[in-house]
Amino acid sequence: MKFHEPARDVTEQSRTANTDHTGRANRNGHTDRDGHTDRDGRAEPPADLKQEVLRGLGGVSGMVYSALPVVVFAATVPFIALPAAISAAIALALILGTYRLWRGERLMPALGGVIAVAAAGGIAASTGSANDFFLFGIWSSLALALFTLGTVLARRPVTGLVWNLLHGNSHAWRQDPPSLRVHDLATLAVTAVLAARFVVRQWMYLADSTTGLAVADTVTGFPLTVVAVLVIVWAFRRTTRRLVAPDGPATGPRG
């Protein structure tokens, strides 16, 4: 047995050295094997950006949950009184919002749908028109489209601001023309989606079609949002490859 002791001692020393090296690396803030921490100790965004962006929007299930109260309203309002249809939509939104919070989803995506349905119901109840249930969403789309377009015109496209925030708000991304260009394109894609939602739903509103409004709200919601997410993820990845080194250090002053 004594002949094996030196080999065992060497193995133990090697393990200790590896452990000490890993500990020093973690204390110094270097990126670990899974890439969770950068040199400054900041949390790096997850590798799967598409899933993270979708998660920020509530995920695929969140988009479905947001559409259900609208579908219930449009399906019930031809057969029951307007206040009852509004109450049914708000009640379903509350149930779904509570369920999403119970599942541990983020607060804003979970409650955002409840707030939107409540605002839409309040407008419809005040005017007495079923079509006015969709006014909040119609004009919100226009307002957001103008806002995102304004960030491009101001040379601060909102997708770039979000990317920089996720990376510690420490990269000079606006001083890098290719990065600024891809975020101009990504933000303009978001603007186009919001503008399309406004145009189609406003068209249905002027046509006085409650069913058409419900269909337009659903069709211009989830599919177009997925397209916008794909463009945003493309811009995020292009910028990350250009500005973030493998060990994740910041590059230049804040953008």
HELIX and SHEET records of a PDB file:
HELIX    1   1 LYS A    2  HIS A    4  5                                   3    
HELIX    2   2 GLU A    5  ARG A   27  1                                  23    
HELIX    3   3 LEU A   49  GLY A   56  1                                   8    
HELIX    4   4 GLY A   59  THR A   76  1                                  18    
HELIX    5   5 LEU A   82  TRP A  102  1                                  21    
HELIX    6   6 LEU A  107  THR A  127  1                                  21    
HELIX    7   7 ASN A  131  PHE A  134  5                                   4    
HELIX    8   8 LEU A  135  LEU A  153  1                                  19    
HELIX    9   9 VAL A  158  LEU A  166  1                                   9    
HELIX   10  10 TRP A  173  GLN A  175  5                                   3    
HELIX   11  11 PRO A  177  LEU A  206  1                                  30    
HELIX   12  12 THR A  210  VAL A  219  1                                  10    
HELIX   13  13 PHE A  222  LEU A  243  1                                  22    
END                                                                             
